[in-house]
Amino acid sequence: MTEAAIKWPRVTGAWLHSPALVKVFAALSGGGAEARIVGGAVRNALLDRPVRDIDIATTAVPEDVMRLAQTAGLGAYPTGIDHGTVTVVTDKQSFEVTTLRRDVATDGRHAVVTFTTSWEEDASRRDFTINALYCTANGTIYDSVGGLDDLRQRHVRFIGDPEARIREDYLRILRFFRFSAEYGKGHLDPAGLAATNALKEGLSLLSAERIRAEVLKLLAAPGAVDVIHAMYKIGILQLVVRTRLEPERFERLAAIEATLGEPPDALTRLAALAVSHPDDALFLAEQLRLSNAEASRIAAASAGDPAIDPVTSEAAARAALYKLGPETFLRAVRLAWAHSGAPSNNPHWRARALLPDRWHVPVMPFSGSDVLALGVAPGPQVGRILEAFERWWVADNFPSDAEQQSSVLKELASKALT
C-alpha cells in the first residue's frame, strides 16, 4: 500500500487541539517542516482509549527541530539525538519529536539510523502495523502498512517479515505478546507467533530492565490469560520468568479479580504465576530487577499468613489485616485464594477478600507520650510497654472501650515501675 491519506474517520479529541500541541505543530510547520503524530496516540484515539504520550514524526532534522522550537519560545532538549529525537516542552507538557528514519544497522538491541524524508521508509522500520499510523494536526490519517484494517480487526501483526523485524530488536518478541494481550482479539497472528518461537533464544541478549517493563505491562493487559498460556506452550515464558510457572493459577487469579470487580494488578499476577516458595520471590526480584518496594510487596503477599484463609476466625483475619495493611492483605488474600484452587465465586473467600470494606483498621490508641505521662522514664522500656499493650489489644480483637484501654496500659506501666 502506498502512503496516502486514508478516507476513514479522522482522529478527533480535545487532546488533538490542546494549546501545547498546537504550538509544537506551529513551530515545525512555520519552518517549512512537515510533522505528524505517530504511534500510540493515533492508535488509542481511534480505539477511543486515553491518549497519554504524544510522539511526533517530522521531516526536519534534529538540529532544525531544536532551532525551530527555540525560536518559537519552546524548550528543546536533545534527549535521543543520535536516533533523531528531541524532546520539546511547552506548557509543562513534553513531546518527543523524532526525525523520519531508516535503519542502517541493527544488532538485536540497538539500531544505527540515518534520516530520511520518506514517510514510507519511516513506517516500514516500526514494529507493528497498528503502531505505524500517522495523523496530521487536523486529524487526517496516513497508513502505508495496513494498520487501519488490522486495528479494525484487532489484529497485531508485524510490518513486513516478522523475523526481520525481530532481528532488529529482540524485545519485539515480548512486545508482540504484550500488544496482542492489550489490543488483540482472537488467535495470535500465526506468522508472528512462528517468528517469535524461531528466534526466542535472542531474548538472552536483552537487559533485565527491558524485560521487566514488558512483562509487567503484559501481565496486567486485558487478554493476558490467553497470551500467557500461548507463551508457556512454546517455551518463551520460561525464558523470561525462570521459576516454576503456574499458568492455571494465574488464570484463577484473573478470574478472582474480575469477580471482585478489581483492576488487574501486575505484581499480584506475577506472584500467582511464578511464586510457589518464598525463595521464588527473592529470585524474581533479582532476575527482573524489581524495585525494593515491588519486591517487598510480592514477598509480603506471598508469605502465606494462615489467618488469610477463611477457615480461620474473622478475629484472626482482622489481626492479619492490621499487621499487613489493607493493600498487602488484599493481595495476600487473592493469592491464597488462587493457590487454594477454590472457584472465583466461592462465598467464603469472597467474604475474606471483602473484609477491609466492612472493617476499617483502627489506629493504635496510645503513643510514647502516654506511657511517659504514667511516670515511666524515657528509654527502651517505653517501647516494650507499647508493644505489650498492642499485643493485648490485637489478641483481644481491638477493644474500643477507652477505660479498658487505659486500665491495661496503666497496669503494664505499673509492672514496669516495680
Secondary structure as UniProt FT lines:
FT   STRAND          5..6
FT   HELIX           14..17
FT   HELIX           19..30
FT   TURN            31..32
FT   STRAND          35..38
FT   HELIX           40..46
FT   TURN            47..48
FT   STRAND          55..58
FT   HELIX           62..71
FT   TURN            72..73
FT   STRAND          75..80
FT   HELIX           81..83
FT   STRAND          85..90
FT   TURN            91..92
FT   STRAND          93..99
FT   STRAND          101..106
FT   STRAND          111..115
FT   HELIX           119..124
FT   HELIX           129..131
FT   STRAND          134..135
FT   TURN            137..138
FT   STRAND          141..142
FT   HELIX           147..153
FT   HELIX           162..168
FT   HELIX           171..183
FT   HELIX           190..198
FT   HELIX           200..205
FT   HELIX           208..219
FT   TURN            222..223
FT   HELIX           224..233
FT   TURN            234..235
FT   HELIX           237..240
FT   HELIX           247..260
FT   HELIX           266..274
FT   HELIX           278..287
FT   TURN            288..289
FT   HELIX           292..301
FT   HELIX           306..308
FT   TURN            310..311
FT   HELIX           314..324
FT   HELIX           326..340
FT   TURN            344..345
FT   HELIX           347..353
FT   HELIX           355..358
FT   HELIX           368..372
FT   TURN            373..375
FT   HELIX           380..395
FT   TURN            396..397
FT   HELIX           402..417
//
